[in-house]
């Protein structure tokens, strides 16, 4: 009887569902349940946000949070973080500032001291640190296969840990974890912004796989197998589509170069709120060093600077020097820039200033060798003029220019 009653009850419920929601499926019911659960979570987080943003005098304060799991790393991305915080604290001193970090082995005070020691940046107001225990979820070594997908899904879980500890009013992803944007916008109810140093996936990466070229993101065994190449291309296109969806959630997008801008515009398609904000460099320290027409010491000094990342192609530099040997017979004076003919150097950095040369670009072994030979053969006067041109062009990368551009980009989030 009980079983029969249950069956009749189930039939009756299905009948009422069919009357109220024609064509409703099990998936539809699950979706509605999910929406209800997310709505309940959002309401809980909104109440939590109010409790976090209330100051001692019971006055509500805006909470601004940066998602930067590696804030103590000491690289260029971290300089962007501290300069952005300094700029916002000057403009909006009454706000509460929070940094989500996975650097659990140091204290907040040690992180701030490290920022001052490395970048000579000291914040004028306090910063609260939210320490995340699950940073291992975004480490590439954890995902030997499907690395992009693994890290992106891991960032969602890491973002959830951050959101559960502090719900901000304004959320800024300053490390490139775009998959956290919809989490904070739609679940946390935040206004969200992102500073993109390098797109997680780019149209260049898609081209490498599509053309079956071997590269840092495309192993040789895949390029030799048409089936694997096709499967990876589908995977990349699907990932790029999802990456575009999550990125489009951002209310303000800042990119570090024209190269990054082109890729983000192609993938995220939010040109109305996307702008270039060049990363800040402490150029004044170098501008204070006087230039000399004559070289003070004999011989040549060549310095190679670059991050140790696969796409930087350090072996190319070694092979280029090998091509250059038995012809290095010229005297060099001063520092002349020779950079790879791609990305930021090509589009933003080593570009003419008022019609004058600021440096040189190359991309092949022969090209690098020829460029180095040409640089070493220049007269001291010509080298000095190129160095002066380069100095005159770097003001757009100063801390002051960064602050103006950054504040202009995020201003609407604070209205």
TANOR-V108100 format. One record per pair of residues at least 24 apart in sequence whose ideal C-beta (glycine too) atoms are under 7 Angstrom apart, sorted by the first residue. I is the first residue (numbers start at 1). J is the second residue. D is the distance in whole Angstrom. If there is no record, write none. Layout:
I,J,D / I,J,D
//
This chain:
38,187,6 / 41,187,6 / 42,187,6 / 42,189,6 / 45,167,5 / 45,187,7 / 45,188,6 / 45,189,7 / 46,189,6 / 48,167,5 / 49,167,4 / 52,166,6 / 52,167,6 / 53,96,7 / 53,169,7 / 61,94,6 / 61,95,6 / 61,96,5 / 62,95,4 / 62,169,5 / 62,170,7 / 63,96,5 / 63,98,6 / 63,168,4 / 63,169,5 / 64,88,6 / 64,95,5 / 64,97,5 / 64,98,7 / 64,168,6 / 64,169,7 / 64,170,5 / 65,98,4 / 65,100,6 / 65,166,6 / 65,168,4 / 65,171,5 / 66,99,5 / 66,100,7 / 66,172,5 / 66,174,5 / 67,100,5 / 67,159,7 / 67,162,6 / 67,171,7 / 67,173,5 / 67,174,7 / 67,175,7 / 67,177,6 / 67,180,6 / 68,99,6 / 68,100,7 / 68,101,6 / 68,174,5 / 68,175,5 / 69,100,7 / 69,101,6 / 69,102,4 / 69,132,6 / 69,135,5 / 69,138,6 / 69,158,7 / 69,175,6 / 70,102,7 / 70,175,7 / 71,99,6 / 71,101,4 / 71,103,6 / 71,111,6 / 72,101,7 / 72,103,4 / 72,106,6 / 72,111,5 / 72,114,6 / 74,114,7 / 74,118,5 / 76,279,6 / 77,175,6 / 77,197,6 / 79,119,5 / 79,279,7 / 79,280,6 / 80,174,6 / 80,195,6 / 80,279,5 / 80,280,7 / 81,174,5 / 82,115,5 / 82,119,6 / 82,121,4 / 83,121,7 / 83,280,4 / 83,399,6 / 83,402,6 / 83,403,7 / 84,174,7 / 84,406,6 / 85,123,6 / 85,127,7 / 86,121,6 / 86,123,6 / 87,403,4 / 87,406,6 / 87,407,6 / 89,123,6 / 89,124,6 / 89,125,5 / 91,407,6 / 92,414,6 / 93,125,6 / 96,128,7 / 97,125,7 / 97,127,5 / 97,128,7 / 98,128,5 / 98,130,6 / 98,166,6 / 98,168,6 / 99,127,6 / 99,129,5 / 100,130,5 / 100,132,6 / 100,162,4 / 101,129,6 / 101,131,6 / 101,132,7 / 102,132,5 / 102,135,3 / 104,131,5 / 104,133,6 / 120,282,7 / 130,162,6 / 130,165,5 / 130,166,5 / 132,158,6 / 132,161,5 / 132,162,6 / 134,158,5 / 134,161,5 / 148,200,6 / 148,201,6 / 148,239,6 / 149,239,6 / 152,179,5 / 152,200,7 / 155,179,5 / 155,180,6 / 156,180,6 / 156,183,6 / 159,183,5 / 159,184,7 / 163,187,7 / 163,188,5 / 170,413,5 / 170,414,7 / 176,200,6 / 178,243,6 / 178,246,5 / 178,247,5 / 179,246,5 / 181,246,6 / 181,247,7 / 181,249,4 / 181,250,5 / 182,246,5 / 182,249,5 / 185,249,5 / 191,251,5 / 191,413,5 / 192,249,6 / 192,250,6 / 192,251,6 / 193,250,6 / 193,251,6 / 193,252,4 / 193,410,6 / 193,413,6 / 194,250,5 / 194,253,6 / 195,254,5 / 196,253,7 / 196,254,7 / 196,255,5 / 196,256,7 / 196,260,6 / 196,264,6 / 197,256,5 / 198,260,7 / 199,260,6 / 199,263,5 / 199,264,6 / 199,267,7 / 200,243,6 / 201,236,7 / 201,239,6 / 201,240,5 / 201,243,6 / 202,263,5 / 203,263,6 / 203,266,6 / 205,236,7 / 206,236,5 / 206,237,7 / 206,240,6 / 209,233,5 / 209,236,6 / 216,310,3 / 216,311,5 / 240,267,6 / 243,267,6 / 244,268,5 / 244,269,7 / 251,413,6 / 252,409,5 / 252,410,5 / 252,412,7 / 252,413,6 / 254,406,7 / 254,409,5 / 257,343,7 / 257,344,4 / 257,347,6 / 257,348,5 / 258,347,4 / 258,348,5 / 259,343,4 / 259,344,6 / 259,347,5 / 275,409,5 / 277,402,7 / 277,405,4 / 277,406,5 / 277,409,6 / 278,396,6 / 278,397,5 / 278,401,7 / 278,402,6 / 279,402,7 / 280,398,7 / 280,399,5 / 280,402,4 / 281,397,4 / 281,398,7 / 282,399,7 / 283,394,5 / 283,397,6 / 283,398,5 / 287,391,6 / 291,384,6 / 291,387,6 / 291,388,7 / 293,380,6 / 293,381,7 / 293,384,5 / 294,333,7 / 294,380,6 / 295,333,4 / 295,380,7 / 300,332,4 / 300,376,7 / 316,365,7 / 319,365,5 / 320,365,5 / 320,368,3 / 320,369,5 / 323,365,5 / 323,366,6 / 323,369,4 / 324,369,4 / 324,372,5 / 324,373,6 / 327,373,6 / 328,376,6 / 330,376,4 / 330,377,4 / 332,376,5 / 333,380,5 / 333,383,5 / 334,383,5 / 334,384,6 / 334,387,5 / 335,387,7 / 336,360,7 / 336,375,5 / 336,383,6 / 336,386,6 / 336,387,7 / 337,390,6 / 338,362,6 / 338,371,5 / 338,372,7 / 338,375,7 / 353,389,5 / 353,392,6 / 353,393,4 / 356,389,4 / 357,386,6 / 357,389,6 / 358,386,7 / 358,389,5 / 358,390,4 / 358,393,5 / 359,386,7 / 359,390,6
//
